[in-house]
């Protein structure tokens, strides 16, 4: 039995550039051959190299297309946009992968039916010719619509009252902005309280066109089940706490609640401990990242973390102290530090939070009061002028 088409769906289909000027009868026939497919965020729709035999239309949600072997060039598609038509027309494998970045409803049209319909409908054929010429123009100008800057959505969940929580969020957004090419914004989760999940996703998808990085945040601690589905759209969920030794029962309940709902919980969640002592929470999950430094955390969220590797050898270790003093003088902050042999000793002291003066004194004492190796002009010249 043929499905009846709702006027709203008819209006939606007629607004798609590929189906413009088609008669209601043809649009109805298209709809009757559409498969509705719900895809959850982070699910793969198809991989690069898969056989192409479908045309995909985004009813609501957002899809990311990746191109090239590295997949670094990406394109984001939202409501009423379609994809996979090129490989379908040329009967070739998909040139890239397609991934849902938010919960998405797809209209999937069988490729064989679509091509047969195009042979019979001159208007559809004309639309296809226009589309292919536009795609060819995009190929000649690859920057149009393409970006190497991925979009991010982070949701912040306070496990307890954190002093200066909103001010700290503002600072994280500001610091992250220094390291990221795109704009970012803060959006309270409570603004979506009386909005359906489809409308919320639609609103966020439009917002992501302006702000590649969106920070969603709960204003108060506690569970809000009505906003769970929206929280699950986030790429990263950050649990905030002030003191890991306080309110442990309440925090454990919240963590347990979300652990059963967030896929890849350890990989997609972060603990931010706003404590000077940086104590690890008792209920922390294996492989879950824990941060306590604002700047490092900010850069991590936009994939701009800075690292420093120190080589081994006693003589070289002395030069490391000078290098750290140079970095400190030039106000270059390092987030991750590692080392080999004596370089690992310097790295451990630096990672522990010791300042360069303290490290200087410890190494100075260890080597029996040597002075000359600590001349900071040597690493200064080497680091900034490339001379050995």
Buried (B, 14 or more C-beta within 10 A) or exposed (E): EEEEBEEEBBEBBBEBEBBBEBEEEBBBBBBEBBEEBEBEBBBEBBEBEBEBEBBBBBBBBBBBBBBEEEBEBBBBBBBBBBBBBBBBBEEEEBBBBBBBBBBBBBBBBBBEBBBEBBEEBEBBEEBBEEBBEEEEEBEEEEEEEEBEEBBBBBBBBBBBEBEEBEEBBEBBBEBBBEBBEBEBBBBEBEEBEEBEBBEBBBBBBEEBEEBBBBBBBBEEBEEBEEBBBBBBBBBBBBBBBBBBEEBBEEBBEBBEEBEEEBEEBEEBBBBBBBBEEEBEBEBBBEEBBBBBBBBBBBBBBBEBBBEBEBBEBBEBBBBBBBBBBBBBEEEEEBBEBEBEBBBBBBBEBBBEEBEBEEBBEBBBEBBEEEEEBBEBEBBBEBBEEEEE
